[in-house]
């Protein structure tokens, strides 16, 4: 599935509870405050992403949605940084900070994280998600 338009389509969203739990249990982790990113190689023909903002740190849904929108847009604009023809990754982004960062700050953090993921893909030292049931 080639996404030439730069859109963030539904197929790129991670939604399987079993796969999400597997990534939390066995995936690699990158800390880039205020982000905690879990990732694992998947067997699908595209990268998949889940973005979450805990209610514990941001009580108002408006704030959580704003943060998720900023992270989603940054990922959409920069997903080409981790694109590879034969290796695809499942990524879970957890926003653990208590303050709401500006778009530019979130963009810098996501770019750094995507570069680190790309580096570990090239090094070949990240676990793979088992085939879906």
N, C-alpha and C positions, 0 to 999 in steps of 0.2 A: 504494500500500500504506500504509494508515493504521495506525500502531501506537498505539492508544489506551491499551493496558494498561501502557505504560511498560517493556515487556520489551525485551531485547536479543536479537532473533531472528537466526537463521542468515543470512537474506537481508541483514542489515545488516553482515555481516562481509566484509571485502575479502579475496579469495583468489586472484584471477587474477594469475599471475606477470607476464604482459605489462602489465597495468594498473599493477601495483605498480612495475615498472621504469619505466614512463612517468611515474608520479608522482615517483619519485626523480629522474628526468632533467629533467623540464620543470615540475614543480610548484613552488608557492611554499613558503617555509619560514618558520617562526616559532620563535625560540629563547626559551624560558622555563625557565631552568635549574631542574631537571634534565631538562626535556623538550625535544625537538627534534621539531617537528610539520611534516610535509609535507602539502599539501592541493591539491586540484584539483577543478574542477566536473566532475560526471559526467553521464551521459545516462540513468541509471536513475531510477526513481520514488521513491528513498529515499537517505538518507545511508549511506555504508559506512565502516567503521573497521577498521584493523589496528593492533594493539598489540604492540610488540616490546621486549624487554629483552635486551641483548647479554650473552652468556655471558662475555665478556671482563671486564665489570665486576662481575658477580654469578655466581660459580662454582656455587653451590648452586641446584638447580632449585626448592627450596622458597622461596628468596628471590625468584627470578624470577617464580614463580607468584603470590606474595603481592603483588608490585608490580603485575603485570598485573591481578589481581583488584581491587585498589584503583582502578586507572585505569579499568577496565571499568565498575565500579559508579558511579564519578563520572560517566562519560560517560552511562550509562543514566539517571541521575537528572537530568542537565542537558542532554540532547540537544535539548530543546525550545528552548534558547537559539539554535540555528542553524536551527531548522525554518523552512521557507519553502515555499509551495505550488508554486512553479515552478522553483526552483533547488536542486539537491542536490549534495553534496560528498563526495568520497572523502578520507579522512583517515588518515594514517599517524603514529602516536605512537611515538617512539623515546625510551626512558628512558635518558639518557646519564650520569646521576649515579652515584656510587659508594656513596652512603649510602641507606638505606631510609627514606623520609619517612613520616610519619604520614598517615592518611587525610585529615585536615583540610587539611594542607599540599598534598597532591596535588590535593584538591578545589579549592582556591584557584587553583592553577596551571592546571588544566583549564578552570575557569570563565573565567579571563583569556584563555586561548587561544581558546576558543569565541567569546568576545566579539570578539576581533580577527578571527577568520574571518568572523563575521557582518558586521562593519564592512567588510571587503574585498569580501564578496558584494554588499552594498548599493552600494559604490563601483563595482563591476563591473570590478575590475582583477585577476582571477585567471584563469589559463589553464584550458582545458577539456580533458578526456580525450577522445581520439578514440573513435568508435563501436567497440564490441567486435567481434571477428571472428566 
